[in-house]
Amino acid sequence: MQKSFLSSLFLALLLLCTPSHAGGKHDFSFKVSRGDAFYKFFFSTGLSGDLLTKLMSSDKRAQRLNNIYPGDKFRIILNDDHSLKEIVFSPLNDNPLNIYYDGSTFSYEKKKDARAGSEITYTVIKIQKSLNYDAKKVGVDAEVIKMMVDHFSWEIDFSRDLRKGDRFVLSWNGDDTPEAMIYIGDRKTIALFSHKDSQGRKKYYTSNGLTINDTFAFAPVKYSRISSGFSKRRWHPKLKTYRPHRGTDFAAPTGTPVYAPAKGLVKYVATLSGYGNVIYLKHGSELVTVYAHLSKFAKGLKAGNRVKKGELIGYVGSTGMSTGPHLHYEIRINGVHKDAEKIKLEKRSDVPNNKMSSFQKKAKRILFELNIK
């Protein structure tokens, strides 16, 4: 008798604690408050833990549901039999993510056009591990992450400069690519804003209307002549054999100053057997320049330094495997050697004067909304 009573009591409590679908409710809406978690919303609709596990393992985009913030919204829609039909996740700072379930598999759709014509919205990436990891965690596409690295690498060394707690903010206005990209660190802030040219091509500029990349000087040294050009097969006077010459040799007297042809990061300052005294500069995310056979380096120059265009980095010499004083200069893009006399590197560009006023108004509005000075 007592056992029967306890069983009845347990069943009654279970019914009280289980969401009731009496009345035919199939559409549930939730707004995230501090301390909320997605699984709470999921279970409150009567859906199972097994289905939640299946959802979370279905696609890396599902992991975004574990990173929710106050103000974010969810809508969970059920079929007539109370099985899952659709989840709509509407982050406060990003486009909505629709997740559909057909009874066996999940499919995903990010509503790219949801913000078109609306107020600018924002995605905040707070650095805990790395830009790549933390950006993907909040749903930023790999293509956009690469674009961020390509631009900010002109001013940030991602292996040295990023600190835990630094932030990247992306603003959106309906396009697949951001309206603005902003880095906020303890020591500096870098803000880039988009502008489309007359042909509809989108580039990013500082608030002064200049792209963050630099225009390269042709030669990093005042030279008398090019003593040896780029060649796949050149006679080496010391080795007495034919071998590739993957650089350009500028003949100049020993002690002639060598200058950075564009702003960059000093990657290596070293002495190598063939190159002698050599410097590697990194410009952006893909381009490296090399300066070999130097007689000496500029005072205080070391790996990790940032140099400006035209800044002294060393002096012409004949160290290493060299037959006379000259600067051996290389350009490498993604590790591939390029001919300095033929390659056309992207130049720094600016927003046209007749578009500058509207461009700067947009930049000021974004900075004001983010309280960035």
N, C-alpha and C positions, 0 to 999 in steps of 0.2 A: 504494500500500500504506500509506504513511505517512498520506495523506489519509483513507483508510478507518479507520485506527486512531484518528486524532484525532476523527473524526465519532462513532465508537463511544464514545470517552471523554467527549465533550461530552454525548451522550445519557445516559450513566450518571450524570454529575454532575447533569444536569437532573432526573433521576428521584429522586436523593437529596435535592435541594433542594425538590422539589414535594411538598406534603402527600399522603400516600397514603391513599386511602379503602378500601383492602383491609380486609376484615373488616366492611364495611358501616357505618362510623361516620357518623351523620347528625346528631348532637347534640353541640355543642361548648360548653363553659362556660369563662369566663375571669374572673379577678379582676384589677383594675387595680393595678399597682405604679407607683412613681415612674418617669417617663420613658416610660411606655407610651402608645401611640396606637391609636385604633380601627382604622385601616387595617391595622395589623399583625395584629390578631385576624381581621379580615375576610379578608385574603389567606391566612392560615394554614389556612383551611378549604377553600382551592382556588377561591374565588370570584374573578372577574375585575376588573380595573381599570375596564373599561367599565361594569360593573354598579355599582361603587362610585360612579362619576361620576353615573350615573343616579339612584342613591339620594340623593346629596347635593344634587342639583338638583330633587328631587321635591317638597320641602316645606321650609319654614323650620324645622320641628321637627327635621329631620335634622341641622341645624347643631349641635344639642345634643350630638351624638356626637363633635364635635371638641373638646368641653370636658369632659374626664373627669378624675377625681381618684382618688388611691389609696383603695382600698376599694370603689369602684364595681364592678358586675358586669355581664357580658354573657353571653347565651346565644344562639347562632346555630344554627338548626335547618334542615336540608336535606331536600329530597324524596328519594325513592328513586333518582332519576337524578342526585343531588348538585346540583340547582339550589336556589336559595334559597327557603325557605318562610317563615321568620319570624326576626326579631331581637327579643330581649327585653333592654332596657337597664334595669338596676336601680341607679340612683344611690344612694349612701349616704344622701343627704339629701333624697330626693324620691320620689314615687310611680314605679313602673315604667312604662316606655314600650314598648308593643308595636308593632312595625312588621311588617306582613304584605305578602308579595309573591305575586301570582297569575300571574307570568310576563310581565306587561306593565306593571302599575301597582302602586304602593305605597300602602298605607292605614295609618292611625295610630290607636292607641287608648291613652289614658292611663288606667291602672287606678286610678280615683279611690278605690275602696273597699279598696285593698290594705292601707292602714294602719289601717282601722277597728278599734278595740279593741286596737291594738298600742301600743307605746311611741311617744312623740312623736318625730317626725323633723324635720329642718331643711333649708331651702334658704338658702344664703348667696349674697348678691349683692354682689360687690366692685365699687365704682365705678371704672371706667376712663374712660368717656366720659359716660354719663348714666344715670339710673335706667331709663328706657325701654329704651335699647339693652342695657344690661348685664343687666337682668332678663329680657328676651326671650332673651338669649344662654344663660341657664341654664334656660330652659323655663317661665318664669312667664307665665301667661295675661294678656292685655291687661286683662281685667276686674279682676284682682287688682292690677295695676300702677296702674290708675285709683283703686282703693280706697285704695292706699297714699298716692298723691298727695293725695287728698281729705282724708285724716286728718293726715298729717305737715305739710301746708301751713299748718296752724295754728301750727306752731313752726319750720318750715324754709322758707327761700326757696330753691327748687330752682335758681334762676338765679344765686344769689349764694353760698349756704352750702355746697353740696356740694363736697367735695374728693376728688381722686384718692386711692383707698385707703380712703375711708369705706365702711362696710358696712351692709347691711340684712339682717336675719335673719328668715326666716319659719318658724314652727313649724307642723306639720301633725298632725292626728289623725283623718284620714279624710274630712273635709269638703272641698268645693270651695274654701272660703275658709280662710285661716290660723287657727290657734288663737291665735297671737300675731304681732305685727309689731314689730320692734325696729330702731331706727336707732342705729348706733355711729359717732360721729365723734371727732375729736381733742378737741373742746371740750365735747361733751355727748353723753349717751345718752338716747334717748326710747324707752320700752317701753310697748306697748299690748297688752292681753290681752282676749280675747273673753269674752262672757257672753251667754247667751240669756235673754230675759225670759220671763214666763209664757205668752206667745203664740208663743214660738219664734223671735222676731226677734233677730238677732245684732248686737251692738254691741261697740265696742272701748273699753276703759277703761285709765287709768293704774293703777299698783299700789295707789293710794289709792281706787280704785273710782269715779273720775270720768271722764267723756268729755273728750276733748282740746279740743273746741269750746267756745265761750263762749255765755252767754245775753246777748242784746243789751238794753241800756236803751232805752226807747222814744225818748227825746230826749237828744241829746248836750249840751244846754244848759238852764239854768234860764230859762224863757220866760214871757212874760205872756199870749201868745195865739198861735194859728196864723194868721198874716196872709194866707197863700195856700196852698191845698192842691194836691195832685197833680191835673193836669187835661190832657186832650188838646187843649183849646182855651180859652186864657185871654187876655183883653185885656192887652197889654203897655203899661204907662203911658208908657214912654220911646220905644218903637218905634211906638206908635200903631197897632198891628195885633194880630190874633189869632194866637197861636202856642201850641204845647204848653208846659206847665209841668211838667217831669218831676222835680219835687222837692217838698219841704215847707218852707215858710218859717216859722221861729220868730221872732217879734218879741221883741227884747230890746235894752236900752240898749248903746251902744258900750262896749266894754271888758269886757262880760260873758264870763267864762271858758267855753270850749268844751272838752268832755272826750270822750275816746274811748268810744263806747258798748259796745265789746267789745275784747278784745285783738286786735292786728293788726300789720301791717307797713306802714310809711310808704312809699308808692310815689312820690308827687310832693309837693313843696312848691314852689309856683310862683306867678307873677302872670300872669293871663290877662286879655285885654281885657274879656270879658263877666263872667267869674266874679270878677275882681279877685284878691285874695289867696286862694288855694285850696289845700286839702290833699286828697289821695287816700289812703285807708287800704284795705289788702287784708286780708280775713279768710278764712282757708282758701284753697281753690283756685278758688272760683267767685264770691265775694261781694266787692264793693267799695263803700265809702261815700265820699261827697264832701262837703266843707265849704267854702262859697264866701262871698265878700264880707267876709272877715275883715279886721279893722283891723291885726292883726299876728299872727305865729306865736309859739308857745312858744319860749323861748330854747333854742338848740341843736338844734331839731328839723330833721331832714334825711332825705332819701330813704335807705332802708336801715335806719333805726331801727326797733326793735320797741317798741310801746307796750302798756301794760296797760289793762285796763278801768278807766275813771275817771281816766286820766292826762291832764293838761292838754296840749292840742295847739295852742290858739290863742285868739283873742278876737274877739267879735262886732264887726262894723264895717259899712261901707257902700261898700266899694271895688268897682270894676268898674261894671257896668250895674245900679245899685241906686238906688231912690228914698228909702231911709231905712235906718237900722240894723236888721239882722236876720241870721239865719243861714239860708242856703239849704242844705238837707240832702238828699242823694240816696242811694238804695240801688239798686245795680245787681247783677243776678245773671246771670253769663255775658254781660255787656254790655247786658242788657235792664233798663230802668228799672222800678222797682216802687214802689207807693204805700206809704210808711212807715206810714200810718195804717191800712192794711188787711192788709198782708202778715204772715203768721205765720212767723217764723224759728224754726228748730230750737233748742230750749233745751238747756242742759247737763243731763245726767242722771247718775245714780249707780247703783251696784249696791245692791240692797236689803240692809238690815242682816242679814236672816236668811240671805243668800247670801254675805255678805262673807267669812266665814271660809274657805269652800271655794274661793272665787275667789282670795283672797290666797295660799292654799297652792299653788294651781296656778301662780300668778305666781312665787312663790319657787322652785318646783321648776324651772321653765323657766330662770330667771336663774341658778340654781345649776348646772344642766347646761351652761350657756354660759359660766360663770365670769364673770358680770357682777354687779357690786356696785351 
